[in-house]
Amino acid sequence: MKKGNFLFLVILSFIFIATSAFAISGGKDISFGQPLKFNSQKFYSPLPALIGKAPFPIVSAQAALAIDLDSGITLYEKDPDKTLLPASTTKIVTALVALDTYPDDAVLVVANPKVEGQKMGLIKGEKIKVGDLLYGLLVYSANDAAEVLAQNYPGGRDAFIEGMNAKVRQLHLEHTTFKNPTGLDGNGHLTTAKDLIRVASVAMENPEFAQIVGTKDILVKSQDGKIAHRLTNINELLGKVEGVLGVKTGWTENARENLVTYIVRGNKRVMIALLGSQDRFGETKELIDWIFSNYTWEPVKYPV
């Protein structure tokens, strides 16, 4: 093949890949990584290519999406734009608003810890650091931690929820609306697998968020040290499946099982979101195994 023809094919491939990533984002500037990074060895960053012959997994989840973060290429999808109940995956945005608002060592007072669902056991009048509340929020998925973060927000709980939806707009999450900071089912409290992939990829760029969601167990205490809260991560894949570093679980009776998962193996970074699953951990592991068995990441050589 002539050098000119080969160069034309490379450029054409670049346009195709960039167009695919753009289509994944719905035409918005919400790329999941930096596609086709050029290095001094005249290679672009590895791109995923499907080489395996195994059939695509069939999952019970109502929506599913797996993305190669560095290229933005879709590795697997099932109704990624379908609006569904997020349950406690909501807490990804709850955490981002809290991280934007409070210093990590700020101390908040527990005013009204009564809330439905999962709780870390906060006591009325307890004083506790924001950093410790974030562990309760993201490791143990504590609804009482979410409410304390929202109730202490400047302007109160309603203003906090407005802040969550402002974050949604900032990140171009076109199909997401939040009505509470916990993820309890509510009228119009909705998201999509694609939106969750986007917000989780942004959240994992925050070192504190990434450290918290990657924590298996931790003991946090009130400011005076008299009240202790033992927190164990609900994510069953963490520490058991190679490369899983987070991110967030979610469950309500109506939402069924939700899970957003971040996987790093070598120089490969993948994010998976499942909504409305009957087996979030089993199906996510199945997708991880299928992806890393049936895709290869090969550098694209630049013609010299």
C-alpha positions, 0 to 999 in steps of 0.5 A: 500500500502506498504511503499516501493511501495508508495515511488516508486510512489512518485519518479516516479511522481517526474521524470514525473513532472521534465521531463514535465518541461524539455520538456516545456523548449525545453530541455534547462536550462530555467526553469520557477521556482523551481519545488518541493521545499521541506519544513520543514513540509515534503511537496513539493510545491503545484502542479497544477492538472486539476480537473474541467470538463469545456471544454478547452477555444477556443481562436482566438489567433494564439498562446497561452501559460499558465504556472504555474511558480513554477512547469513549468507545462503547464496549457494551450497551442495553438501553443506555438512555432509558430513564430509570430510578437511580436509588443510591447511585444518587449519592455520587452527586450528593458527594460531589456537591458536598465536596464542592461546598465543605472543607473536609475537616468541617464539623457538622451537627446532626439535627434530625437523623430520622430517615428511611433506609440504610443508616450509619447510626448518627445520633441527634446532636452528634458532631461529626466531620464532613470527611467521615460523613462522606465515608458513611455516604459512599462506603455504607450508603448511609441515608442519614449521612446524606441528609446531614450533608444536605440539612447543613448546606447554606440555604438548607436541604432544598438549596442542596437539592438545587445544587445537585441539579445544578451539577447535573446541568453542568455535566450535561446529564440530560436525562437526570433529575434529583428530588432528594439527596439519598436516592429514595424513590420520588416523583421525577427522581430519575437517571440513565446508565449513560448519565451515571457513567459520565458523572462517575468518571468525573467523580473518580477524577477527585482523589478524595472521592476515589479513595473513599469508594475504594475503601473496604472497611473503616471506623469513623467517630464523632468529633469528641470520639465518644460515638463510633460508626463501623462502616463496611463497603456494600460493593461485593466486587471491591477487593474480589474482582481484579481492578475494581476500584469502586464506585457506587451501589444502589437499591430500592424495591422499585429500582431493583439493583443498581451498580456503577463500577470502575475497573483499571487493568494495566493501562485500560480503564473501563466504567460499567453502569447497570440499572434495574438488575436482578443480580448487579454483582454477578452481571457486572462480573460477567460483563467485566470477564467478557470485556477483558476476554473479548476485547484487545487494546492495540496501539495505533501506529502513526505513519512515519 
